[in-house]
Amino acid sequence: MFLKWGIYMFILSFLFMFLGLFFMLNMSVLVIEYFLLVMGDFELKFYLLFDWMSMMFVCVVLFISCMVIFYSNDYMESEKFKVYFCYGVLLFVGSMLMMIMSPNLLMILLGWDGLGLVSYCLVIFYQNFKSDSAGMITVMSNRIGDVMILLSFVFLINFGNLDFLVFSKMFLLGGFMLIVAGMTKSAQIPFSAWLPAAMAAPTPVSSLVHSSTLVTAGVYILIRLDMLFCMDGFRWFLACLALLTMVMSGIGAVLEMDLKKIVALSTLSQLGLMMLILSLGETDLAFFHLLTHALFKAMLFLCAGFMIHSSLGSQDIRFMGFFFCSNPLIGVAFSLANLSLFGLPFLSGFYSKDMVLEFIYANNDNWFIIFLVVLATVMTCVYSLRVMYYSMWKGSSKLVSFSNHWSFCMEIPVVFMGLLVIFFGSMMSWIMFSHWSMSIIMLKVKLINVMILLLGCWSFYSLYSGFVGIINLKKINDFFGSMWFLSISSGSLSVKSLISGLYYFKFDNGWLEEVGPQGVYKINCTAGVFVQWFQISNLKNIIILMFFVVLLFF
């Protein structure tokens, strides 16, 4: 079943790739429209938008989904409900495609809600307390975005149209709600806590969620709503939160030891970078980085899943040492994805990230913003090198037993994605930005990114060679490792943090229980025993009375 659907998606991804190239080269757009309801000036339509942006994104989503489904054929082999898992992944991808290809807010809402509902079902797949808690945080955080879209839907009805292609600058309040909805889906501050919690899902689901589906939905919606960023207030609001998200997730990833959470925090950092570019008004660059990031992040998760699978479920990078020798293919692919993540020339991540950073340097005179961007980029280099260092060379493999069997369905997708990580960035940059005939940048600006790479390597060496001891400060670890305490504020607050939670627990399970249900039960039991004794005693008296009556008359 997995292989059949994987083949279908592989064929469809190539079809949409050719359609995307056709629409891009001809600068054409196709709209398929169907009227559902007409009430006065209000028109409710179902229609699909075919342009180069939607087609290329659909192509990437289908290709990654195809690789993930192939990968799941072996990864989920021992699971009892793997058929339901497959259907859940298909519904997840279908909801994302509906959201991508519709310019109508009603159809976007259907796909948006589908993503939230199916993601909840997939996060709680393992049916334990941790998965249930993570699923609840995920779905409740995303419901905020759903409510915002519903409210903007109400505002748009007053305009008589639900198509975001005809939005105007007068749509201020509704536009702000759509920006908040995109922030919740893409886990920007203060809605960031659900993203690491969603790691409770199976690794193939994490690969989809963090590369091309759930978290990218918010960025894609804001790319489509680029007219909102003509307003300075919206731009500064989004830019400030994106910068804070980048810094928070970057430092948190440096201190984290869980492999999947490190990759999740790296996703959060890159989403912040995309949001920052959107706030500066360059939607094409944000979309380009979205595509390249989707590919190398999906490959990073697939490699991480293989390492966890081979390490008997251990996710601690300190116990994954010498994996490069144990499985060279996965080791090379994992290193390739990490190098692309921090922008090593000339991998896919380099082409998008280099252009993004150069645009920020050239179009921003705020040195504080540039400092935060450089800090977040240095942190990206540090945690990428750190996870490679621990999992490939330094860590100890004494506590785990590596299974070195060769898995066709788990390793072939990694090979295909590795090839794209090498070549996709250069090809897309030539296609998407061919109209940029000449770009003249000063040498000192061009060398900033090289200096950032060198600074990141030096920072990694300093932190993990004992030269700098800040990594051992417990209070700093507690603050940054808990995502600035966002995970606590989004969790079971009344149980963990409030004294009243303890009092409520004692009250609810103490004398209230004794007076209430348990007290009523004990009273009923005592009354039942008394009534039973009374009835038995009365029966004895009646029998004795009958005996004396018989003796008296007979």
C-alpha positions in Angstrom: 0.0 0.0 0.0 2.8 2.5 0.9 4.7 1.7 -2.3 1.6 2.1 -4.5 0.7 5.6 -3.2 4.4 6.5 -3.3 4.6 5.7 -7.0 1.4 7.8 -7.7 2.9 10.8 -5.8 6.2 10.5 -7.6 4.5 10.6 -11.0 2.3 13.5 -10.0 5.3 15.5 -8.7 6.9 15.4 -12.1 3.7 16.4 -13.8 3.3 19.4 -11.5 7.0 20.3 -12.0 6.5 20.5 -15.8 3.3 22.5 -15.3 5.2 24.9 -13.0 8.0 25.4 -15.4 5.5 26.0 -18.2 3.6 28.6 -16.2 6.8 30.3 -15.1 8.4 30.6 -18.6 5.1 31.8 -20.1 4.2 34.0 -17.2 0.6 32.6 -17.3 -2.0 31.8 -14.8 -5.0 29.4 -15.1 -8.0 29.6 -12.8 -10.7 26.9 -12.7 -13.9 28.4 -11.3 -17.2 26.9 -10.2 -20.0 28.9 -8.6 -21.6 27.3 -5.5 -23.8 30.1 -4.2 -24.9 33.6 -5.2 -26.7 35.8 -2.6 -27.1 39.3 -3.8 -23.6 40.8 -4.1 -22.0 37.9 -2.3 -20.6 35.1 -4.4 -19.4 31.7 -3.0 -17.1 30.0 -5.5 -15.0 26.9 -5.6 -11.9 27.3 -7.8 -8.3 26.3 -8.2 -5.4 28.5 -9.0 -2.7 27.2 -11.3 0.4 29.5 -11.4 4.1 28.8 -11.2 4.3 29.3 -7.4 1.5 26.9 -6.5 2.7 24.3 -9.0 6.3 24.3 -7.8 5.2 24.1 -4.2 2.8 21.2 -5.0 5.7 19.5 -6.8 8.0 19.8 -3.8 5.2 18.7 -1.4 4.4 15.6 -3.5 8.0 14.6 -4.0 8.8 14.8 -0.2 5.5 13.0 0.6 6.5 10.3 -1.9 9.9 9.8 -0.3 8.4 9.8 3.2 5.8 7.2 2.2 8.5 5.0 0.7 10.5 5.5 3.9 7.5 4.6 6.1 7.1 1.2 4.4 10.1 -0.1 6.5 10.1 2.4 9.4 6.4 1.6 10.3 6.7 -2.1 9.4 6.2 -3.4 12.9 3.3 -1.1 13.8 -0.1 -2.6 14.2 -2.1 0.3 12.7 0.2 1.2 9.8 -2.7 1.2 7.4 -4.4 3.9 9.4 -1.1 5.7 9.5 -0.9 5.7 5.7 -4.4 7.0 5.3 -3.6 9.7 7.9 -0.5 10.8 5.9 -2.6 10.9 2.7 -5.2 13.1 4.3 -2.5 15.3 5.6 -1.0 15.8 2.2 -4.4 16.3 0.6 -5.3 19.0 3.1 -2.0 20.8 2.3 -2.6 20.6 -1.5 -6.1 22.0 -1.0 -4.7 25.0 0.9 -1.9 25.6 -1.7 -4.1 25.6 -4.8 -7.0 27.7 -3.6 -7.0 31.5 -3.6 -10.4 31.5 -1.9 -10.5 31.9 1.9 -13.2 29.4 2.4 -11.3 26.6 0.6 -8.1 27.7 2.4 -10.0 27.3 5.7 -11.0 23.7 4.8 -7.4 22.8 4.1 -6.2 24.7 7.1 -8.6 22.9 9.4 -7.8 19.6 7.8 -4.1 20.1 8.5 -4.8 20.8 12.2 -7.2 17.9 12.7 -5.1 15.3 10.9 -1.9 16.5 12.6 -3.5 15.9 15.9 -4.4 12.4 15.0 -0.9 11.7 13.8 0.8 13.3 16.8 -1.2 11.0 19.2 -0.5 7.9 17.0 1.5 6.1 19.8 -1.3 6.5 22.3 0.6 7.4 25.5 0.5 10.3 27.9 3.3 12.2 26.3 1.8 11.9 22.8 -1.7 12.9 24.1 -0.2 16.0 25.9 1.8 17.0 22.8 -1.3 16.5 20.5 -3.4 18.7 22.8 -0.8 21.5 22.8 -0.5 21.2 19.0 -4.2 21.4 18.3 -5.0 24.1 20.8 -2.2 26.3 19.5 -3.4 25.9 16.0 -7.0 26.6 16.9 -6.0 30.2 17.6 -5.0 30.5 14.0 -8.3 28.8 12.9 -10.3 31.3 15.0 -8.4 34.2 13.4 -9.1 33.0 9.9 -12.8 32.6 10.8 -12.9 36.2 12.1 -11.2 37.4 8.9 -13.7 35.4 7.0 -16.5 37.3 8.7 -14.9 40.7 7.8 -14.4 39.6 4.2 -18.1 38.8 3.8 -18.8 42.5 4.3 -16.6 43.1 1.2 -18.7 40.7 -0.8 -15.8 38.5 -1.8 -13.7 35.8 -0.2 -10.8 35.8 -2.8 -7.5 37.1 -1.4 -6.5 38.1 -4.9 -8.8 41.2 -4.6 -7.8 42.2 -1.0 -7.4 46.0 -0.5 -5.5 48.0 1.9 -8.7 48.9 3.7 -8.8 45.3 5.0 -6.7 46.3 8.1 -8.2 44.3 10.9 -8.8 41.2 8.9 -5.3 41.4 7.5 -3.8 41.5 11.0 -5.8 38.4 11.9 -4.5 36.6 8.9 -0.9 37.5 9.9 -1.5 36.1 13.4 -3.0 33.0 11.9 0.1 32.5 9.8 2.3 33.0 12.9 0.4 30.3 14.8 0.9 27.8 12.0 4.5 28.7 11.6 5.1 28.6 15.4 6.4 32.2 15.8 6.7 33.7 19.3 4.6 33.4 21.4 3.1 30.3 19.7 6.4 28.3 19.5 6.0 25.7 22.2 3.9 23.3 20.1 6.6 22.7 17.5 9.0 20.7 19.6 6.1 19.0 21.4 4.9 17.7 18.0 8.1 15.6 17.9 6.0 12.9 19.8 4.7 11.9 16.4 6.4 9.2 14.3 9.5 10.4 12.6 8.1 10.2 9.0 5.3 12.5 10.2 7.8 14.9 11.7 9.6 15.0 8.4 6.4 16.1 6.6 5.4 18.5 9.3 8.7 20.3 9.5 9.6 20.4 5.8 6.7 21.1 3.5 3.3 20.8 5.1 2.0 22.1 8.5 4.6 24.7 9.5 5.1 26.0 6.0 1.4 26.6 5.6 1.6 29.9 7.6 4.6 31.2 5.5 2.9 30.2 2.3 -0.3 32.1 3.2 1.6 35.2 4.0 3.6 34.9 0.7 0.2 34.9 -1.0 -0.9 37.9 1.1 2.1 40.0 0.2 0.0 43.1 -0.3 -0.4 43.2 3.5 3.3 44.1 3.9 2.8 47.4 2.2 1.8 48.6 5.7 4.7 49.5 7.9 2.9 48.5 11.1 2.4 45.0 10.0 6.0 44.7 8.7 7.6 45.8 11.9 5.3 43.6 14.0 6.2 40.5 12.1 9.9 41.4 11.8 10.3 41.8 15.6 8.7 38.5 16.4 10.6 36.7 13.6 13.9 38.0 15.0 13.1 36.9 18.5 12.0 33.5 17.2 15.3 33.1 15.3 17.5 33.9 18.4 15.4 31.9 20.8 15.4 28.7 18.7 19.1 29.0 17.7 20.3 29.3 21.3 17.9 26.6 22.4 19.2 24.2 19.8 22.8 24.7 20.9 21.8 23.6 24.5 19.5 20.7 23.5 20.6 17.0 23.5 17.5 15.4 21.9 18.2 14.8 18.2 14.6 15.4 17.0 14.2 18.5 19.1 17.4 20.0 17.7 16.1 19.5 14.2 12.7 20.9 15.2 14.4 24.0 16.7 16.4 24.4 13.5 13.1 24.4 11.6 11.8 27.2 13.9 15.0 29.3 13.3 14.6 29.0 9.5 10.9 29.8 9.7 11.8 33.0 11.5 14.2 33.8 8.7 11.5 33.4 6.1 9.1 35.6 8.1 11.8 38.2 8.4 12.3 38.3 4.6 8.5 38.5 4.2 8.4 41.5 6.5 11.0 43.2 4.3 8.8 42.6 1.3 10.8 40.1 -0.7 8.3 37.3 -1.2 10.2 35.5 -4.0 13.3 35.1 -1.8 11.1 33.8 1.0 9.5 31.3 -1.3 12.9 30.2 -2.7 14.2 29.5 0.8 11.0 27.7 1.6 11.6 25.3 -1.2 15.2 24.6 -0.5 14.7 24.3 3.2 11.9 21.8 2.6 14.2 19.5 0.8 17.2 19.4 3.1 15.0 19.5 6.3 13.1 16.5 5.1 16.3 14.6 4.4 17.6 15.6 7.8 14.6 14.1 9.5 14.8 10.9 7.5 18.4 10.5 8.4 17.6 11.3 12.1 14.8 8.7 12.0 17.2 6.1 10.6 19.7 6.8 13.3 17.0 6.6 16.0 15.7 3.4 14.5 19.2 1.9 14.5 19.9 3.1 18.0 17.0 1.1 19.5 14.9 4.2 20.0 17.5 6.4 21.7 17.3 10.1 20.7 20.2 11.4 22.8 23.0 12.5 20.5 25.6 11.6 23.2 24.7 7.9 22.7 25.0 8.0 18.9 28.7 8.2 18.4 30.6 6.7 15.5 27.5 6.4 13.3 29.7 7.6 10.4 31.6 4.3 10.6 28.5 2.2 11.3 26.5 3.4 8.3 28.6 5.6 5.9 25.6 6.3 3.5 23.4 7.8 6.2 26.3 9.5 7.8 27.2 11.3 4.5 23.6 12.2 3.9 23.1 13.5 7.4 26.3 15.6 7.1 25.2 16.9 3.7 21.8 18.1 5.1 23.5 19.8 8.1 26.0 21.5 5.8 23.2 22.7 3.6 21.4 24.0 6.7 24.1 26.4 7.6 24.8 27.4 4.0 28.0 25.8 2.9 28.8 26.7 -0.7 27.5 25.4 -3.1 24.7 23.3 -1.7 21.0 24.2 -2.0 20.8 26.0 1.3 23.7 28.3 0.3 21.9 29.7 -2.8 18.8 30.7 -0.9 20.4 31.7 2.4 23.2 33.7 0.9 20.7 35.7 -1.2 18.5 36.3 1.8 21.3 37.5 4.1 22.7 39.8 1.3 19.3 41.3 0.8 19.0 42.0 4.6 22.5 43.7 4.6 21.7 45.8 1.6 18.2 46.9 2.5 18.4 47.5 6.2 20.2 50.3 8.1 19.2 49.1 11.5 22.4 47.6 13.0 20.5 45.9 15.9 18.5 43.9 13.4 21.6 42.9 11.5 23.3 41.9 14.8 20.4 39.6 15.7 20.4 38.1 12.2 24.2 37.4 12.4 23.8 36.0 15.9 21.0 33.6 14.8 23.1 32.5 11.7 26.2 31.9 13.9 24.0 29.7 16.2 22.8 27.8 13.1 26.5 27.0 12.3 27.1 26.0 15.9 24.3 23.6 16.4 24.7 22.0 12.9 28.4 21.3 13.6 27.5 20.2 17.2 24.9 17.6 16.1 27.3 16.2 13.5 30.2 16.1 16.0 28.2 14.2 18.7 26.3 11.8 16.5 29.0 11.0 14.0 32.3 11.0 15.9 32.4 12.0 19.6 29.4 10.3 21.3 29.4 6.9 23.0 27.7 3.9 21.3 28.2 1.6 24.3 24.6 1.9 25.5 23.0 1.1 22.2 23.2 -1.7 19.8 23.4 -0.7 16.1 21.5 -2.9 13.6 23.4 -2.6 10.4 20.9 -4.2 8.0 20.5 -2.5 4.6 17.0 -1.2 4.1 16.1 -0.4 0.5 13.0 1.6 1.3 14.7 3.7 4.0 18.0 4.5 2.2 16.9 5.0 -1.4 14.7 8.1 -0.5 17.7 9.6 1.3 19.8 9.1 -1.8 17.3 10.8 -4.1 16.9 13.7 -1.7 20.6 14.0 -1.3 21.0 14.5 -5.1 18.3 17.3 -5.0 20.0 18.9 -2.0 23.2 19.2 -4.1 21.6 20.5 -7.4 18.1 21.9 -6.6 19.3 25.3 -5.2 21.4 26.2 -8.2 18.8 25.2 -10.8 16.0 27.1 -9.0 18.1 30.2 -8.6 18.8 30.2 -12.3 15.1 29.8 -13.2 13.5 32.0 -10.6 16.0 34.9 -10.7 17.0 34.9 -14.3 15.6 38.5 -14.6 18.3 39.7 -12.1 20.7 40.5 -15.0 23.4 42.0 -12.8 23.9 42.3 -9.0 26.8 44.5 -7.9 27.7 44.0 -4.2 30.7 45.4 -2.4 33.4 42.9 -1.5 33.1 43.6 2.2 29.4 42.9 2.2 29.9 39.7 0.2 32.5 38.5 2.7 30.2 38.9 5.7 28.6 35.5 5.1 32.0 33.9 4.8 33.0 35.5 8.1 29.8 34.3 9.7 30.7 30.7 8.7 34.2 31.1 10.2 32.8 32.7 13.3 30.3 29.8 13.7 33.1 27.3 13.4 35.2 29.1 15.9 32.3 29.4 18.3 31.6 25.7 18.1 35.3 24.9 18.8 35.3 27.4 21.8 32.2 26.1 23.4 33.1 22.4 23.2 36.8 22.5 23.8 36.5 24.0 27.3 37.7 27.4 26.2 34.4 29.0 27.1 32.4 27.8 30.1 29.1 29.4 29.5 27.6 26.1 28.4 27.8 24.8 32.0 25.8 27.6 33.6 22.6 25.9 34.9 20.3 28.9 35.0 21.1 29.9 31.5 20.5 26.3 30.4 17.1 26.3 32.2 16.0 29.6 30.6 17.1 29.0 27.0 16.6 25.3 27.0 12.9 25.7 27.9 12.4 28.2 25.0 12.3 31.2 27.3 9.8 29.2 29.5 7.2 29.1 26.6 6.9 25.4 27.0 5.9 25.8 30.7 3.4 28.5 29.9 1.8 26.3 27.2 1.7 23.2 29.3 -0.2 22.1 32.4 0.2 25.4 34.1 -2.2 24.7 37.1 -0.3 21.5 38.0 3.3 22.6 37.4 3.4 26.2 38.4 0.5 27.3 40.6 0.2 26.6 44.3 -3.5 26.6 43.8 -3.1 23.5 41.5 -1.8 21.5 44.5 -4.6 22.8 46.7 -7.2 21.9 44.1 -5.7 18.4 43.7 -6.0 17.9 47.5 -9.5 19.4 47.6 -10.7 17.4 44.7 -9.2 14.1 45.8 -9.5 14.7 49.5 -12.4 15.4 51.7 -14.6 16.4 48.7 -14.2 12.9 47.4 -15.0 11.5 50.9 -18.1 13.6 51.3 -19.2 13.3 47.7 -19.1 10.1 45.7 -17.3 7.9 48.2 -19.3 9.2 51.1 -22.6 8.5 49.4 -21.3 5.0 48.5 -20.4 4.2 52.1 -23.8 5.5 53.4 -25.6 3.4 50.8 -23.7 0.3 51.8 -24.3 0.8 55.5 -28.0 1.5 54.9 -28.3 -1.6 52.7 -26.8 -3.8 55.4 -29.2 -2.4 58.0 -32.2 -2.9 55.8 -31.1 -6.4 55.0 -30.7 -7.2 58.7 -34.1 -5.7 59.5 -35.8 -7.7 56.7 -34.2 -10.9 57.9 -35.2 -10.2 61.5 -38.8 -9.5 60.5 -38.9 -12.7 58.6 -37.8 -14.7 61.7 -40.5 -13.0 63.8 -43.2 -13.8 61.2 -42.2 -17.5 61.1 -42.3 -17.8 65.0 -45.7 -16.1 65.1 -47.1 -18.4 62.5 -45.8 -21.4 64.5 -47.6 -20.3 67.7 -50.8 -19.6 65.8 -50.7 -23.1 64.3 -50.2 -24.6 67.8 -53.0 -22.5 69.3 -55.7 -23.5 66.8 -54.7 -27.0 65.9 
